[in-house]
Amino acid sequence: MKLILLIFIINIQLNALNFKVASYNVENLFDLLYQKTEYNEYIPNTKSKWNQKTLDIKLQNISKVLKGIDADIVALQEVESQDALKLLQKLNPKYKYTDFLKNEDSAVGVAILSKFPIQSSTKIEIDRFDKRSRPALLTTFNIDGKKFHILNTHWSSKKHPESKRIRYALEIYKFVKGLDEKVDYIILGDLNSNYNEFQTFRFDKKLNDTDGITGINQILNTTIDKNFIDKNNIHNFNKRVHYNTWLELSTHERFSYKFRKQNNTPDNIILSPALFDNTNIDYIDKSFYVYKPKHLYSNGKINRWIIKGKGRVHLAKGYSDHLPIVATFTTNKIKHKIDHTKNTNSISTLYDLDTVQNYKIKDAVVIYKFANNAIIKQKNDRAIYLYNCAKDLQVGNIYDLSVSKLDSFYGLKEIKQIDSIRFKKKDEATKYFLDAEKTDIFNPKYQNEIITNLSGIYKEGFLYFKDKKIRLYAKDKKLLPNEGQNVTITAAHLGVFKNKPQIILHKKSDYK
């Protein structure tokens, strides 16, 4: 009897199925049928050169990406028609099943390519009064005898304020909230929203017409009270919440799109709580990644589809302005414990976390302080900025601290709340400063360090030194040097703003 039971358990494990899901905005895959809804540069056989030869190259390039990812299900955005989708499917015959949806007056819609049978499709109307709005597509699959739902959506671009995207979020949340809590589903696509949109858009008056409320964070509930939902607490709320897979990557790796050379995450794979309940279908922890081989991404640039000049002419080169994102799921019935990031008591670990509860930092020395702000550092580890929570700390003292709130201000990692402080001993703060002559101050890993020994000339907001330059910033503009002044940094904060390094001056004594 025991032998039969053992064989049964082994068979369950062997029969368990892992499958990969990808989301990819292909940047306008149009067919060659004139339907009067095309963008001007995609009207077939005109001076823009959107013709058979160009379309064939576009299809081949997308197919190269699909073959490289080798996903079992691919959700696509910016596909014009069922005809365009069939042309892509023909080049990728392993995807036997397709789904497609768009409004008649829209230029593009959303689509699915799948190796698994499709059970049903559901249209989620976003704005029935706007004929150009993009409805969301819920596709239901039969995977290993289990139902799996993918909600593919493409939200309004940032030519529009946040209220436009909130319309999408409200209708989608209304729909998924009506699903049983045990239903396995994901929300994915081009949401035109960063995973941390509530942090990045709040100071943009053109975008923020919603008093700080965002569709992706506060409506879909990927955050609660400005804290991200994580895999530890996703089952602890009395409302439907969601987990955003971007949180699995280090901060500097979080991008699928570049805008003015800045990292953006408009493409998202957002998971329901049921994908963490060890039944039916589950998400495989830390399987999320951005697909970016060299032919798609190199030298800090995405190799997008190229259209040139006032005539908007296709050069028949490139891929898309977005990078594909990928996640893996399993039908494994064996209970598995998620290997969460361990609390190592180190500052460096904080840079890979977005939410913390009672996170212990041991032996942190205060190396810099102004007002209620400070920078702390551990020996042989990183430094981090304490924003408006360092009133009781003194420079040169070593402490054990308990941290309960983190933030990222345009890429600058901050501790925003400390719950306990234990003084241990005194130390010399200056020995923890970094010598700028011996340090690559443009390397992101040196964010929040205090640097010294950097000399140059201040011109038009930048410190020019050797053949390089770095921005000098001060909230109080009176702290900035005079134009053309020779400057030597003696002890200043090495910060970052929108992924670009800068030296932040907090006190006049930071330079001479």
C-alpha positions in Angstrom: 0.0 0.0 0.0 2.8 2.4 0.9 4.5 1.6 -2.4 1.4 2.4 -4.4 1.0 5.7 -2.5 4.6 6.6 -3.2 4.2 5.8 -6.9 1.0 8.0 -7.0 2.9 10.9 -5.4 5.8 10.6 -7.8 3.3 10.5 -10.8 1.8 13.8 -9.5 5.2 15.4 -9.5 6.1 14.1 -12.9 2.8 15.2 -14.4 3.0 18.7 -13.0 3.3 21.2 -15.7 5.3 24.4 -15.8 4.3 26.9 -18.4 5.6 30.3 -19.4 3.6 33.5 -20.1 4.9 36.5 -21.9 3.6 40.0 -22.6 4.9 42.0 -25.5 3.9 45.4 -27.0 5.0 44.8 -30.6 4.7 48.5 -31.5 2.1 48.5 -34.2 1.6 45.3 -36.2 -0.7 46.4 -39.0 -1.9 44.4 -42.0 -2.1 45.6 -45.6 -5.9 46.1 -45.7 -7.1 49.7 -45.7 -9.7 50.1 -42.9 -9.6 53.9 -42.4 -8.6 53.5 -38.8 -4.8 53.2 -39.4 -2.3 55.7 -38.2 -1.1 57.7 -41.3 2.3 56.0 -41.5 0.5 52.6 -41.6 -1.8 53.3 -44.5 -0.8 50.5 -46.9 1.3 51.2 -50.0 1.9 54.9 -49.6 5.0 57.1 -49.4 5.5 55.8 -45.8 6.6 52.5 -47.3 4.3 50.3 -45.2 4.1 47.6 -47.9 4.5 43.8 -48.3 8.3 43.9 -48.0 8.2 46.1 -44.8 5.4 44.0 -43.2 7.3 40.8 -43.9 10.4 42.1 -42.1 8.2 43.3 -39.2 6.7 39.8 -38.9 10.0 38.1 -39.1 11.5 40.3 -36.4 8.6 39.7 -34.0 8.8 36.0 -34.8 12.5 36.1 -33.9 11.6 37.5 -30.5 8.8 34.9 -29.9 11.1 32.1 -30.8 13.7 33.4 -28.3 11.3 33.7 -25.5 9.6 30.3 -26.3 6.6 31.1 -24.1 3.5 28.9 -24.0 1.2 31.9 -24.0 2.0 35.3 -25.4 -0.2 38.3 -24.8 0.4 41.0 -27.4 -0.6 44.7 -27.6 -0.8 47.0 -30.6 -2.0 44.4 -33.1 -4.3 45.9 -35.7 -6.5 43.0 -36.7 -7.2 39.3 -36.7 -5.6 39.2 -40.2 -2.4 40.6 -38.8 -2.5 38.1 -36.0 -3.0 35.2 -38.5 0.1 36.3 -40.5 2.1 36.2 -37.3 0.6 32.8 -36.3 1.5 31.4 -39.7 5.2 32.1 -39.0 4.8 30.6 -35.5 2.7 27.4 -36.0 3.4 26.1 -32.5 0.7 28.5 -31.4 -2.4 26.7 -32.5 -4.9 28.9 -30.6 -5.5 32.7 -30.9 -7.7 35.4 -29.4 -8.1 39.0 -30.5 -10.2 42.0 -29.5 -10.5 45.7 -30.4 -13.2 48.3 -30.9 -14.1 48.9 -34.5 -12.9 52.6 -34.4 -9.6 51.8 -32.6 -6.4 51.6 -34.6 -5.0 48.6 -32.6 -6.2 45.9 -30.2 -4.9 43.2 -27.9 -4.2 39.6 -28.9 -3.2 36.1 -27.6 -1.1 33.4 -29.1 -1.3 30.1 -27.2 -0.2 26.5 -27.3 -3.0 25.6 -24.9 -6.7 25.4 -25.8 -8.8 28.5 -25.2 -12.1 27.8 -23.4 -13.7 31.2 -23.7 -13.2 34.9 -24.3 -14.8 37.8 -22.4 -14.8 41.5 -23.4 -14.4 44.0 -20.6 -15.8 47.3 -21.8 -13.8 50.3 -20.5 -15.7 53.3 -21.9 -18.7 52.5 -24.1 -19.1 56.3 -24.8 -15.5 56.5 -26.3 -15.4 54.5 -29.5 -11.6 54.6 -29.5 -11.2 53.2 -26.1 -9.5 49.8 -25.8 -11.5 47.1 -24.2 -9.7 44.5 -22.1 -9.7 40.9 -23.1 -10.1 38.1 -20.6 -9.0 34.7 -22.1 -9.7 31.5 -20.2 -7.4 28.5 -20.8 -7.5 24.8 -20.0 -4.1 24.0 -18.7 -3.4 20.5 -17.4 -7.1 20.3 -16.6 -7.2 23.5 -14.7 -8.6 26.9 -15.5 -6.3 29.8 -16.0 -7.4 33.4 -16.8 -5.3 36.1 -18.5 -6.7 39.6 -18.7 -4.8 41.4 -21.5 -5.1 45.2 -21.4 -3.7 48.3 -23.0 -4.3 51.5 -21.1 -4.3 55.1 -22.3 -0.9 56.6 -22.9 0.6 59.4 -20.9 -0.5 62.0 -23.4 -3.5 61.8 -21.1 -3.8 62.4 -17.4 -4.1 59.6 -14.8 -7.9 59.9 -14.7 -8.0 58.2 -18.1 -6.0 55.2 -16.8 -8.2 55.0 -13.7 -11.2 54.3 -15.9 -9.4 51.1 -17.1 -8.4 50.1 -13.6 -11.9 50.6 -12.2 -13.6 48.4 -14.8 -10.9 45.7 -14.5 -11.0 45.8 -10.7 -14.8 45.6 -10.7 -14.6 42.5 -12.9 -11.9 40.6 -11.0 -13.5 41.5 -7.7 -16.5 39.5 -8.8 -14.4 36.4 -9.4 -14.1 33.7 -6.7 -11.1 34.3 -4.5 -9.7 30.9 -5.6 -9.7 31.7 -9.3 -6.2 31.8 -10.8 -5.8 34.9 -13.0 -3.2 37.5 -14.0 -3.6 41.0 -15.3 -1.0 41.9 -17.8 -0.2 44.2 -20.7 0.9 47.7 -21.4 -0.7 49.7 -18.6 1.3 52.8 -19.4 1.9 52.9 -15.6 5.0 52.3 -13.7 4.8 49.6 -11.0 5.4 52.5 -8.5 3.3 55.1 -10.4 2.1 56.7 -7.2 5.7 57.6 -6.4 6.8 58.7 -9.9 3.8 60.8 -11.1 2.8 62.7 -8.0 4.8 65.9 -8.9 3.7 65.9 -12.5 0.7 68.3 -12.7 -0.2 67.2 -16.2 -0.6 63.6 -15.1 -1.8 64.0 -11.5 -5.4 65.1 -11.9 -6.5 62.5 -9.3 -5.0 63.9 -6.1 -2.3 61.3 -6.0 -4.5 58.3 -6.7 -3.3 55.9 -9.5 -5.0 53.1 -11.3 -2.3 50.5 -11.0 -1.5 51.1 -7.3 -4.6 52.3 -5.4 -7.3 50.9 -7.7 -5.9 47.5 -8.5 -4.5 47.4 -5.0 -0.9 46.6 -5.7 -0.3 48.9 -2.8 -2.1 49.4 0.5 -1.4 52.6 2.5 1.5 53.3 0.1 3.1 50.0 0.9 3.5 47.4 -1.8 1.7 44.1 -1.6 4.3 41.3 -1.2 4.2 37.5 -1.2 4.3 37.4 2.6 1.1 39.4 3.2 -1.0 38.9 0.0 -3.5 36.8 1.9 -3.8 39.2 4.9 -6.3 41.7 3.5 -10.1 41.8 3.5 -10.1 43.3 0.0 -8.9 41.9 -3.3 -5.2 42.9 -3.7 -2.5 42.0 -6.3 1.2 41.4 -6.5 3.3 43.1 -9.1 6.1 40.9 -10.4 8.4 43.9 -11.0 9.2 43.8 -7.2 11.3 40.6 -7.9 14.0 42.5 -9.7 16.6 44.8 -8.4 15.6 48.5 -8.7 18.1 49.2 -11.6 16.8 46.2 -13.6 13.2 47.4 -13.5 12.5 48.6 -17.0 10.8 47.4 -20.2 10.8 50.8 -21.9 13.0 54.0 -22.0 11.6 57.5 -22.1 14.2 60.2 -22.4 16.8 57.6 -21.4 14.9 57.0 -18.1 13.8 53.5 -17.0 10.0 52.9 -17.2 7.8 49.9 -16.5 4.6 50.4 -18.5 4.4 46.7 -19.2 3.3 44.7 -16.1 2.4 41.2 -15.0 0.2 41.5 -12.0 -0.8 38.4 -10.0 -4.0 37.4 -8.1 -3.7 36.0 -4.5 -4.9 32.6 -5.7 -1.6 32.1 -7.5 0.1 31.9 -4.1 -2.2 29.3 -2.4 -0.5 26.1 -3.4 -3.5 24.7 -5.2 -4.4 24.3 -8.9 -2.0 26.8 -10.5 0.7 28.8 -8.7 3.3 31.3 -9.7 6.9 30.1 -9.6 8.8 32.4 -7.3 11.4 34.7 -8.8 10.7 33.5 -12.4 9.8 37.0 -13.7 12.3 38.6 -16.1 12.7 41.0 -18.9 13.8 39.4 -22.2 16.5 41.6 -23.5 19.1 39.9 -25.7 21.6 42.1 -27.5 19.6 42.4 -30.7 16.8 43.9 -28.6 18.8 46.0 -26.1 22.3 47.2 -26.2 24.3 50.3 -25.0 21.4 51.4 -22.9 19.0 51.6 -25.9 16.0 49.5 -27.0 16.3 48.6 -30.7 12.8 49.8 -31.7 11.1 49.8 -35.1 12.5 52.8 -37.0 10.4 55.4 -38.7 12.2 58.5 -40.0 11.5 62.0 -41.1 8.5 64.2 -41.5 7.0 61.7 -44.0 7.2 59.0 -41.3 8.9 56.5 -43.6 9.5 53.0 -42.4 13.1 51.9 -42.7 12.2 48.2 -42.1 14.6 47.9 -39.2 14.2 47.2 -35.5 11.7 45.5 -33.3 9.6 47.4 -30.8 10.0 50.3 -28.4 9.0 47.9 -25.6 10.9 44.8 -24.2 8.9 41.6 -23.5 8.3 40.5 -19.9 8.0 36.9 -18.9 6.8 34.8 -15.9 6.4 31.1 -15.2 3.6 29.2 -13.5 3.1 25.6 -12.4 0.3 23.1 -11.9 2.4 21.3 -9.2 0.1 20.2 -6.4 2.9 19.6 -4.0 2.9 22.4 -1.4 6.0 24.5 -1.7 7.3 27.2 0.5 8.3 30.4 -1.2 11.9 31.4 -0.6 11.5 35.0 0.4 14.4 37.4 0.6 16.0 36.8 3.9 16.5 39.5 6.5 20.3 39.7 6.5 20.5 42.8 8.8 22.4 44.5 6.0 21.8 47.8 4.3 22.5 46.4 0.8 19.5 44.0 1.1 17.2 47.0 1.6 18.0 48.1 -2.0 16.2 44.9 -3.2 13.2 45.4 -1.0 10.1 47.7 -1.4 8.3 46.9 1.9 9.7 46.0 5.3 8.4 45.1 8.7 10.7 45.4 11.7 13.8 45.1 9.5 16.9 45.0 11.7 20.0 46.9 10.7 23.0 46.1 12.9 26.1 48.2 13.5 25.2 51.2 11.3 27.3 54.3 11.7 25.9 57.8 11.1 28.4 59.3 8.7 26.4 62.5 7.8 23.5 64.5 9.2 21.5 67.6 8.5 18.3 68.6 10.2 16.3 65.4 10.8 18.0 63.6 7.9 21.0 61.4 7.9 23.1 58.9 6.0 24.1 55.7 7.7 26.6 53.0 6.5 27.7 49.6 7.6 31.4 48.5 7.5 32.1 46.8 4.2 28.5 47.4 3.0 26.4 50.2 1.5 25.1 53.5 2.7 21.4 54.6 2.7 19.6 57.9 3.3 17.3 58.4 6.3 14.6 61.0 5.4 13.0 63.0 8.2 13.5 60.2 10.8 17.0 60.8 12.1 16.2 63.4 14.9 17.7 61.2 17.7 20.8 60.1 15.8 24.3 61.6 16.1 27.2 61.7 13.7 29.9 59.1 14.6 27.6 56.9 16.6 27.0 53.3 15.8 23.4 52.0 16.3 21.2 48.9 15.8 18.0 50.1 14.1 14.6 48.7 13.3 13.2 50.0 10.0 9.5 49.8 9.1 9.1 52.0 6.0 11.0 52.5 2.7 10.5 54.8 -0.2 12.1 55.5 -3.6 12.2 59.1 -4.6 12.8 59.2 -8.3 15.2 56.3 -7.8 16.8 57.5 -4.6 16.4 54.8 -1.9 15.2 56.2 1.4 14.4 55.0 4.9 11.3 56.9 6.1 10.5 55.4 9.4 12.6 53.9 12.3 10.8 52.2 15.1 13.7 51.5 17.5 17.2 52.8 18.1 19.9 51.2 20.3 23.2 53.0 20.7 26.3 50.7 20.7 29.5 52.8 20.5 31.3 55.7 18.8 33.3 55.7 15.6 35.0 58.1 13.2 32.5 59.0 10.5 35.0 60.4 8.0 36.7 57.0 7.5 33.5 55.8 5.8 33.6 58.6 3.1 34.5 57.5 -0.4 37.4 59.1 -2.2 35.9 60.2 -5.5 39.4 59.9 -7.2 39.3 56.2 -6.5 35.5 55.6 -7.0 33.3 55.3 -10.1 30.8 57.8 -8.8 28.5 57.0 -11.8 28.0 53.4 -10.7 24.5 52.9 -9.2 25.9 50.8 -6.3 27.4 54.0 -4.8 24.1 55.7 -4.4 23.7 57.5 -1.0 27.4 57.4 -0.2 29.2 60.5 1.1 32.0 61.4 -1.3 35.0 63.6 -0.9 38.1 64.8 -2.9 36.4 65.8 -6.1 37.4 69.0 -7.8 36.1 70.8 -10.9 34.4 73.8 -12.3 30.7 74.6 -11.7 28.9 75.6 -14.9 25.2 75.7 -15.7 24.2 73.2 -13.0 27.0 70.7 -13.5 30.4 70.1 -11.9 32.9 69.5 -14.8 35.9 67.5 -13.8 38.5 65.8 -16.1 36.4 64.9 -19.2 33.2 64.2 -17.3 30.4 66.1 -15.6 27.8 65.4 -12.9 24.9 67.5 -11.8 25.1 69.5 -8.6 21.7 69.8 -6.9 20.6 71.7 -3.8 17.0 72.2 -2.6 18.1 75.5 -1.3 19.6 77.2 -4.4 21.6 79.5 -2.3 23.9 76.6 -1.5 25.0 76.2 -5.0 28.4 77.6 -6.1 28.7 80.7 -8.3 28.8 80.2 -12.1 32.4 79.4 -13.1 33.6 78.8 -9.6 36.3 76.2 -8.8 34.9 73.7 -6.4 36.3 70.9 -4.3 33.7 68.5 -2.8 34.7 67.8 0.9 31.7 65.7 2.1 28.6 65.6 -0.1 25.7 63.2 -0.7 26.0 61.1 -3.9 22.4 60.8 -5.0 20.3 59.9 -8.1 17.4 61.4 -9.9 15.5 59.6 -12.6 18.4 57.1 -12.8 21.0 59.8 -13.3 23.6 60.4 -10.7 23.9 63.8 -9.0 25.7 65.3 -6.1 23.3 66.7 -3.5 24.4 69.7 -1.4 22.7 69.9 1.9 25.1 72.3 3.7 27.5 75.0 2.6 30.3 73.0 4.3 29.8 70.2 1.7 32.3 71.9 -0.6 35.0 74.7 -0.6 
